[in-house]
Amino acid sequence: MGRCSKGALPRSAAASLATLLLACQAGGPPEPRGPAPIDPGATAETRALFANLRRLTGKGVLFGHQDDLAYGVQWSNQPGRSDVKETAGSYPAVYGWDVGGLEADAGANLDAVAFERQRGWIVEGFRRGGVITLSWHMRNPVTGGNAWDTIRAVPAMLPGGVQHEHYRQWLDRFADYVNSLRAPVLVPMIFRPFHETSGGWFWWGARHATPDEYKQLWRFTVEYLRDRRGMHNLLWAYSTDVFDSKQAYLERYPGDAYVDVLGFDDYQSVRSPATRAVFARRLRDVVELAEARGKIAALTETGVEGVPDSLWWTGTLLAGIESDSVARRIAWVLVWRNATFEREHRYHFFAPYPGQASAADFVRFAKDPLVLLENELPDLYHLERP
């Protein structure tokens, strides 16, 4: 898909995709044709998001950034600011947020983002047409420690386990929070719990829960939130860490009836052009697995801390995506957060900011016809009328 001009939602983008993504003007919302979300009761906007992300496959890759509106390397809690926007002229197309700490009834998440403020930023991004993703660095329910406390916990959370009722209470808090995200419709979001499951650093990871235990936990979580709590604005994203084969990727996969998005997090094979072939192969594998199941494929987390390579955006990330005709069919790529230096006293950032070494290359990356920022998005929340 061609490059659109910067600014408000571009007319050229809307025109070029009019036959695909027109909003419904009369009558009830049209039904999607072909693959659909796993929730038959999904809201109209959630169904539209699923269908439209699939329709954009191969035409554009949405760029995302974690905590983009909350803070940047040199600022925090300043309305309207965004390191991505201040570098490339537009907000990201995808906003990543996290609810770690919500289970403990904390006022802020694990990265000190106040949940009340986060609520406002989520609604703001949705109203502009952006896509919302939500992860959950959940505390260990057995020990009360953080997500990196790897004492075995999953068996205790399953039905009949000693922490099962406790876990249900956590899910209730999550449901109450997400159900408060309205603009005025419920904000559709891509929910990515228990991520990087193939790794061993989280208590739900491969070293601390068997594949069967993990699948049971995932399925219970879907069924409780969807069927018991009536949450119909979620698309469910399964994500591993890096993997060596399709078989390895699917080892902990909960099943097609429980997943809308197949993704993976890759901070390893994106460090330099030398590993481009490995990076592209992983992208291709996930796209092929997703498309065979009628799902969406995504690079759910990636990046290099500090982005020291001034040409990383085009020379490594974009080059890897564009090097393979299948790999380029991922729906989005999200880089991790830009911690505020004054608060954390470290340069922990994954997107550029004005003057940063890779900023000029990021502008070139953003201008590539394949890459979509928020101001280039068509209307993702309405379905075309057949």
N, C-alpha and C positions, 0 to 999 in steps of 0.2 A: 504494500500500500504506500502511496506517495506521501511525501512530507507535507505537513500542514503548517500554516503560518502560526506564530505564537500569539498568545493573548487569551481571550475568552474562548469558549467552545467553538472551534473553527468551522465556518460554514463549508469549507472545502471537504473536511473530513466527513461531515454529516451528509453532504451530497454524494460523495464517492461511495458511501455505504448505505445509501437510502433504501435500496431494495432489500437490504439485510436487516436494518436496525431501526425502521420507522416506529415511532411510538404509536400506540393505538389511539385513534381519534374518536371512535364511537363504539358503543356496545361494550360487552365484557372483554377482558383481556384474552387474546388468542392463546391457544395451547401450543406448547413447543412440539415440533415434529422430530421424531428420532429419539436419541438418548435424552434422559431426563434425570433430575436429582433423585437421590435415594428416598427422599421424603415425598410421598405422593400428595401430602398436604402442604407442600412448600408454598410460601406466599408468591404472589404474581411477580414481585420484584426479584425474589430469589430464583425463581424459575427462569426469568429473563436473564439474570446475570449468568447463570449456568449456560444457557443457550448461546448468548452473545459472546462469551469467552470462547466457546467452541467455534463459533463462526469466524472469529478473528484469527483462528489458528493459521499460521503461515503468512498472515498479512501484517501482523504486528505483535511485538513482544512488549508487554507493559513493564515499565520500570518502577520498582518499589523501594521504600526506605523505612526502616524501623524508627518509631518515635519521632517522625519527621517534624511534626508541628509543635512538639513539646519542648525541644531544646536543640541546640547546635553546639559546635565546638566553642564558640565565643559568646553564647547567649543562653537564656533559659526563661521559659514562660513569658514570651513576648508575642502578643497577638499578631498574626499575619506572617511571622517569620518562618523561614525554612532554608536550610543550607542548600538544598537542591534548587529551590526557586531562585535564590540569590546568586547561584552559579550559572544556571541554564535558562532562567526566565520562566519556569513553570514549576508548579508543585509536582511531586511524583504521581504516577497513575495509581499506585498501590500504596496503602498506608498499613504498616505493620504495628500492632499493639500487643501488649501482654497483660494478663490478669493475675500473674503470680503474686500471692499475698491476699487476694480476695477471699480465698478459702479460710484464712485466719481472721477475717473481718478487719483487715488492716485498712488504713486510709489511703495508702499508696502502694504501688506495685514494687517489685524487687529493684527497679531502677529509679525509684523515688518519684514516679509519675503519679500524682494524686488521681484517684479514680474519678472524682467529680470533674476534674479538669479533662481527664481522658474522655469522659462521656461527651463533653462539648466538642473536643477535637474529632472524635469519631463522627458525630453528626455533621460537623462542618465539612469534613472530607467527602462524606456521602452526598451532601447537598450540592457539592461542586461536580459530582459525577465520578469521584474516585472509588476505588475498590478497597474494602476493609478486610484485613486478615487479623486473626486473633490467635495467639499462642498462650500457653499456660505453664509457666515454670512452677508447678504445684509443689508445695512442701511435702515432705515425707509424712504420711499420715500415721505411721507407727512411732516415729521418734520426735516428730515436730520440727525436725531439721529442714534445711532447704532442699531444693531439687537435686543437689549434688551429694546429699547424704544417702549413700547407697545401701543402707540396711534394707534387706528384703521387705517389701511392703505389699506387692500386688496380691498375693494370696489372701491377705487379711482384708482386702477391699472388696473381694468378690462376694456374691450372695452367700450367706452363711459364715463369712469371715468376721473376726472380732472387730474390725474397723469398718464394716460395711455400712452400718447406719451413720457413722461419722462421715463416710464418703458421700452418702446421699445428702447429708446436710451441706456439704461443700458444693455439690451440684445444685442444690436449691439456691445457694447464694449466687452462684454463677448465673442461673436462670433468671433470678430477680434482677441482677445487674443488666444482663443483655436485653431483657424485656423492657428496660427503661430507656433503651437507645432508640428513640423515635424522632422522625423528621417530616411529617408526623407519622408516616408509616414506619413499621419496624425496619431498622436498618439491616439489610442483608449482609452477611459476613461469612468469610471463609474461616472456619474454626479448625485449628491444627493442634490438637492436644497430643501429649505423649510423643513429642517429636524426637528426631534423631534416635529412633528406637534401636537401630542396629549397633549403636555405640554402647559404651559401658559407664559413662560418666553420670547419667541420671538413674534414679532408683527404678524407673520403669524400663531401663535399657536391657540389652541382650544378656549381659552378665548377671542380671539380678532378677529376671523374670523369664520363664520359658516362653517359647512362641505361643503355646496354647493358653498360658496365663494371660499374656498380653492381649491375645485375640478376645478372650472372655471379657477382660476389662474394657476394651474398646467397644465391644458389642453391647455390653450392659450400659455403658455411658450413652451411646447413641439411643438405645431403646428408652432409657430413663428420661433423657432430655426431650426427645421427640415425642414419645408416646405417653409418658406420665406427666411431663411438664408442658407439653404442647408447644414446644419450640419449633417453629417452622420457618425460621429465617436463617438457618445455618446450612452451608455447604461444608462437608466433612473432608478434611485433607489429611491423608496419611503421608508421613515423611520419614525417610531413613536418613542416616548419614551416608557417606560414600560407600559404594558397594562394588563387587567385582564381577557380578553376573546377574542376569535376570532372576535366576533361581534364588540367589542370595537376597535380592531385593524383596522377593515375595515371601520369604521365610516367615515373616511375622504379619503378613497382610491379612486384615480381618475378613476380607471377602467383598465381592462386588456389591452386595446388598447393603454395605456399611460404609462405603467410601465414594466420594464424588471427585476428589482430586488426588492424583498420584504425584508426589513431589520428593525431592531429596535436598539435603543441605550439603554444600560442598565448599569447604575452605581449604582443601588440600590440592586439588588438581587445577586450581585457578591462580596459583602463585606466580606462574611465569608461562610464556609461550611454549616452553619445553614440554609441558604436560597437556598441550592442547588436544592431542589425539585421545587421551584418556578422558578428558573433560567432555569432548564431543561424543565419545562412545557412551558415556553415562547419560547424557542428555537424550541421545537417540534411543537407548534402552527404555528410559522412562516414557518417552513419547510413544514408542511402539506398544508398550504395555498398556498405557492409558487409552490409546486409540482403539486397541483391540477390544476394550471393555466399554467403550462409549464414555470415557472419563476425560478429565482435563489434566494436562501435564504441566508441571511448574518447577522452577528452580527456587525452592522455598526460602533458602538462605544461602548467601555466599558473600565473598569479599575478601580483601586483604587489609589487615589493620594498618591504618596510617597511609595507605595507598602510596608507597614510596616510588613506584614506577610511574613516571610521568606520562607514559603511554599505555597504562594498564587497561583503560576502558575500551579502547579500540584494538589494541595489540594483543590482549589476552581474552577479556570477557567477550567482547563482540566478535572477535575473530573465531573463537571457539564455537559460539552459537551459529555463526554464518558459515562455518566450514563444512556443514553437513545439511543436506536438504531436509532431513528428518529432524535433526536437532533444533533447527530454527523454528519448529512448530510448537515449542513450549509457549505457554500462555503468558507467564510473567517471570521476572527475576527480581529478587529482593535482597538488598544489601543491609547489613546490620547497622546499628545506631551510631550516632555521633555524640559521644559523651561530652559534657561541658567540662572544659579543662579546669576552670576555677573551682568547680565542686569536687571533681574526682582526682585532680592533680596528676593526670596522665593523658597522653594523646591516644585515646581509644576511639577512633572514628573509622568509618568505612565508606562514607560518601565525601566528596570534596566540599570545600567552602571557598569563597572568593580569596584568591591568592595562594591557595594550596597547590602543591606541585603538579597535581593531575587535573587541575580545574579546566585548563584549555582543552585537554583531551576529552574531558567529560562533555564539554560543549559539542565537540565533534561527534561523540557517541550519541548524544541526545538528538542531533540533527540527522542521524542515519535514518533512512526510510523505514527500517524495520523497528526502530525503537519508538515507543509511545510514552510521552508524559501526559499529565492530566489534561492539559489544554488541547490535546490531540484526540481525546477519546470521543467516540460516538456515544449515543445514549445507550448505556448498558442495562438499564433498568426497565425497559419496555420491549416487548416482543413485536416483531413484524406481524402484520395481518396477512394470512395466506391469500 
